[in-house]
Amino acid sequence: MRTLEQERVDAMRTHVMAAVDADVATRGRRGRRVVASLVAGCFVVGIGGIGLQVVSPDGSGGSSSSISTSDSVQRPESRRDATADPVDPDAAPSSANDGPGADRDVVTTGRVRVEVDDARRAAADLVAWVEQRDGRIDERQESGTGDTSSAQLVVRAPSADVDAAIRELRRLGTVQDVSIERSDVSGARRDLDARIRGLKISIARLEKILADARSSADLLRTERSLSQRQGQLESLEARRTALADRIDLSSLRVELRQPAPADVVEPEDDGFVDGLRTGWGSLTDATTSAVHAVGVLLPWTLVLVAVMGGWRLLRRSRR
């Protein structure tokens, strides 16, 4: 019986070992297949890379990567453009004009002092010249007559004609002083334009909301907001108009004066008349000084007289 059991155990062991050997052999074949597949893949990749370099030896393959890189750079910009605020469609063009070569908005002011032979006639000639250049005179003051006349004007000439205005003043007389100042107001102008555009869009939206209002509360609230926006828009448009006027027309304060007359020098006289005049002047000065001295001493004299009188009365009463 023990021999039979031993034979069964040996048979089972032999069967198990055969199954294990078969499994090991199967796994070994799978491993070799995986390794062979990896080696073949690496070989194919290497051959493909060599083929690309042979086909494009001048580096044209790199241009593909540069194009994709530029696309990746441009895509965020396109996304930003797509998500830009629709309220300000002119924002991009205005920012593009901010470069070094962009046109500037400049306000020109100045002062000029001119010496002329006839101030009134020079003022009339200057006014006629300004009107020919499509300018205007904001202020005009004339005073005096003859050799003492003068004129002050605020000339609004086109900004491009400032140098021509100075040349015209040199033609009218002798320019004594010139002071010209130019201020860049491009930022202020762009800011006003952007705010005006935004308010116009806001007003259009409020008008649409007002048309669609269904309750009196919504109607009143929208009307109040609309009237506030319209007031702000009118104020900004007035400021923009004034700024445009200052940009288009320069402001020059011009002073026209005639030369001062020469002082008349009287001839000197060393004779009797001059001596008499000198003596009379000295007598007058002496008399004035004496009267002044009497005026100063008179109060003190009265005080001294009163003191002496009181002292004498006191002595008499003691006797």
Secondary structure, 3 states (H helix, E strand, C coil): CHHHHHHHHHHHHHHHHHHHHHHHHHHHHHHHHHHHHHHHHHHHHHHHHHHHHHHCCCCHHHHHHHHHHHHHHHHHHHHHHHCCCCCCCCHHHHHHCCCCCCCCCEEEEEEEEEECCCHHHHHHHHHHHHHHCCCEEEEEEEECCHHHCEEEEEEECEHHHHHHHHHHHHHHCEEEEEEEEEEECHHHHHHHHHHHHHHHHHHHHHHHHHHCCCCHHHHHHHHHHHHHHHHHHHHHHHHHHHHHHHHHECEEEEEEECCCCCCCCCCCCCCHHHHHHHHHHHHHHHHHHHHHHHHHHHHHHHHHHHHHHHHHHHHHHHC
